[in-house]
Amino acid sequence: MKTVVITGCTRGLGRAMVPLFAEAGWRIAGCGRNGAHVAEVGRQFTKPHFFSVCDVSRENDVAGFCAAILEQFGPPDLVLNNAAIINANAPLWETSAEDFSRIVDINIKGPAAMMRHLLPAMLKRGGGVIVNFSSGWGRCTAADVAPYCATKYAIEGLSMATAQDTGGRVAVIPMNPGIIDTDMLRSTFGGGAGGFPDADDWARRAVPFFMKLGPKDNGRPMTVPGG
């Protein structure tokens, strides 16, 4: 039985992927910040799955979550660093230092911490795939989302450099999921987000694609088909 780790599993893209991995016979180790939402997912998807409260911006949270994964399941086969937030639409000079730091802490430090705590065991075993969710705004820019763009550009570089560090023994991939109608997109696009596929439609394309990733994809900036 293969194991997938999904950060930000209680809403949006993360939540949409959970039932599809479960149906495919994968064990899921998922986390989110909201305890009630984590408990709700855990009630729907019981053992062998494992769900835990974890704020990926907190090193101690990530350390504890990853230690529990390794103890229960061993090194995961697939890690989906999906958890992220976006700034409220505003030019950079109207974004507070606190808000900027929070975006950096979740969007960059979160995936870095997950890799720091899981990669040694995955490398020792000699396999696995880590997908760090980037964005179209990690490869181009737009007004009013400079902090978010900065974090996703960082994910591209972080992933490709770490891929060089692993040498392909564990594949590390920056992934643009595409444009999907989620709460995050609605915060930026407003009603215009409704013109894009929803998270469930996206997951039906994305999950089989993620399952097929392997060493050949190490360090390649990729986009979910149809994204």
C-alpha positions in Angstrom: 0.0 0.0 0.0 1.5 3.3 -1.0 1.4 6.4 1.2 0.6 10.0 0.1 1.1 13.0 2.3 -1.2 16.0 1.6 -0.8 19.3 3.4 -3.8 21.6 3.4 -6.1 18.6 3.1 -9.2 20.1 4.6 -10.3 22.5 1.8 -9.8 23.3 -1.8 -7.5 21.1 -3.9 -6.2 19.2 -0.9 -9.7 18.1 0.2 -10.7 17.2 -3.3 -7.8 14.8 -3.7 -8.4 12.8 -0.5 -11.3 10.6 -1.7 -9.6 9.8 -5.0 -6.4 8.6 -3.4 -8.5 6.6 -0.9 -10.5 5.0 -3.7 -7.2 4.1 -5.4 -6.0 2.2 -2.3 -3.5 4.7 -1.1 -2.9 5.5 2.6 -3.3 9.2 3.2 -1.5 11.3 5.8 -3.1 14.7 5.7 -2.9 17.9 7.7 -4.6 21.2 8.1 -4.7 24.1 10.6 -8.3 23.9 11.6 -8.9 21.2 14.2 -12.6 20.8 13.5 -12.1 20.4 9.8 -9.3 17.9 10.3 -11.5 15.9 12.6 -14.3 15.9 10.1 -12.0 14.5 7.4 -10.7 11.9 9.8 -14.3 10.7 10.6 -14.9 10.2 6.9 -11.6 8.5 6.1 -10.6 6.3 9.0 -7.7 3.9 9.4 -5.4 3.2 7.7 -5.5 6.9 7.0 -4.0 9.5 9.4 -5.0 13.1 9.8 -3.5 15.6 12.1 -3.6 19.3 13.0 -0.5 21.0 11.7 0.3 24.5 10.8 3.1 24.1 8.2 4.5 27.5 9.1 5.5 26.2 12.6 8.6 24.0 12.6 7.5 22.1 15.7 4.2 21.2 14.1 5.8 20.0 11.0 8.4 18.0 13.0 5.7 16.3 15.0 3.5 15.5 12.0 6.4 14.1 9.9 7.7 12.0 12.9 4.2 10.5 13.2 4.1 9.7 9.5 7.4 8.0 9.6 6.6 6.0 12.7 3.2 4.8 11.3 3.9 4.4 7.6 7.6 4.7 7.0 8.9 7.0 4.2 6.0 8.2 2.0 5.8 7.5 -1.7 4.4 10.8 -2.6 4.3 14.2 -0.8 2.0 16.9 -2.0 3.0 20.3 -0.5 -0.3 21.9 -1.3 -1.0 24.2 1.7 -0.8 27.9 0.8 -2.5 31.2 1.3 -2.8 34.3 -0.9 -2.7 38.0 0.0 -5.8 40.2 -0.2 -5.7 42.1 -3.5 -3.5 45.1 -2.9 -0.2 46.6 -4.2 2.8 45.6 -2.2 3.1 48.8 -0.3 -0.4 48.3 1.1 0.4 44.8 2.3 1.4 44.8 6.0 4.7 43.3 7.1 2.8 40.8 9.2 0.7 39.6 6.2 3.7 39.4 4.0 5.6 37.3 6.6 2.6 35.0 7.1 2.4 34.3 3.3 6.2 33.6 3.2 6.0 31.4 6.3 3.2 29.1 4.9 4.0 29.2 1.2 7.8 28.9 1.3 8.9 27.8 4.8 6.1 25.2 5.0 7.2 23.1 2.0 10.9 23.6 3.0 10.1 22.2 6.5 8.2 19.3 5.1 11.1 18.4 2.8 13.6 18.9 5.6 11.8 16.3 7.8 10.8 13.7 5.2 13.6 13.8 2.6 16.3 12.0 4.8 14.1 9.0 5.2 13.0 9.0 1.6 16.6 9.3 0.4 17.7 6.4 2.7 15.0 4.2 1.2 16.0 5.4 -2.3 12.7 6.6 -3.8 9.6 8.8 -3.8 8.3 12.0 -5.2 7.8 15.4 -3.7 5.4 17.8 -5.5 5.6 21.4 -4.4 2.6 23.3 -5.5 3.6 26.4 -7.5 1.3 28.5 -9.7 1.0 30.2 -13.0 2.0 33.2 -10.8 5.2 31.4 -10.1 6.1 31.7 -13.8 4.5 35.1 -14.6 3.2 38.0 -12.6 0.1 40.1 -12.0 -0.8 43.3 -10.2 -2.1 43.2 -6.6 -0.6 39.7 -5.8 3.1 40.5 -5.5 3.6 38.7 -2.2 2.0 35.5 -3.6 3.9 35.7 -6.8 7.1 36.0 -4.9 6.4 32.9 -2.9 5.6 30.8 -5.9 8.6 32.0 -7.8 10.5 30.9 -4.7 8.9 27.5 -4.8 10.1 27.0 -8.4 13.7 27.7 -7.4 13.5 25.8 -4.1 12.2 22.7 -5.9 14.7 22.8 -8.8 17.7 23.3 -6.6 16.6 20.6 -4.1 16.1 18.3 -7.1 19.8 18.8 -7.9 20.6 18.0 -4.3 18.7 14.7 -4.4 20.2 13.8 -7.8 16.9 12.1 -8.7 17.0 9.6 -5.9 13.8 11.4 -4.8 12.1 13.4 -7.5 11.3 17.0 -6.5 8.9 18.8 -8.8 7.5 22.3 -8.9 3.9 21.9 -10.1 1.5 24.5 -11.5 -2.0 23.1 -10.7 -3.6 25.4 -13.2 -6.5 27.8 -12.7 -9.2 26.2 -10.5 -12.4 27.7 -8.9 -11.4 27.6 -5.2 -11.9 30.0 -2.3 -8.3 31.3 -3.0 -9.1 32.1 -6.6 -12.4 33.8 -5.7 -10.5 36.0 -3.3 -8.6 37.3 -6.3 -11.0 36.9 -9.3 -14.3 37.4 -7.5 -17.2 36.0 -9.5 -15.0 35.5 -12.4 -13.6 32.4 -10.7 -16.8 30.5 -11.6 -15.7 30.2 -15.2 -13.0 27.8 -14.3 -13.2 24.1 -13.4 -13.9 23.3 -9.7 -11.6 21.4 -7.4 -13.4 18.1 -7.9 -13.1 18.3 -11.7 -9.4 19.2 -11.3 -8.7 16.4 -8.9 -10.0 13.8 -11.3 -7.3 14.9 -13.7 -4.6 15.6 -11.2 -4.6 12.6 -9.0 -3.9 10.0 -11.7 -1.2 12.3 -13.1 0.5 12.6 -9.7 0.4 8.8 -9.2 2.5 8.4 -12.4 5.3 10.8 -11.5 8.7 9.4 -11.0 12.5 9.9 -11.2 12.3 11.0 -14.9 10.4 14.1 -13.7 13.0 15.2 -11.2 13.5 19.0 -11.3 11.1 19.6 -14.2 8.6 22.5 -13.8 5.3 20.8 -14.7 1.6 21.7 -15.1 -1.3 19.5 -14.4 -2.8 18.5 -17.8 -5.6 20.7 -18.8 -4.4 23.4 -16.4 
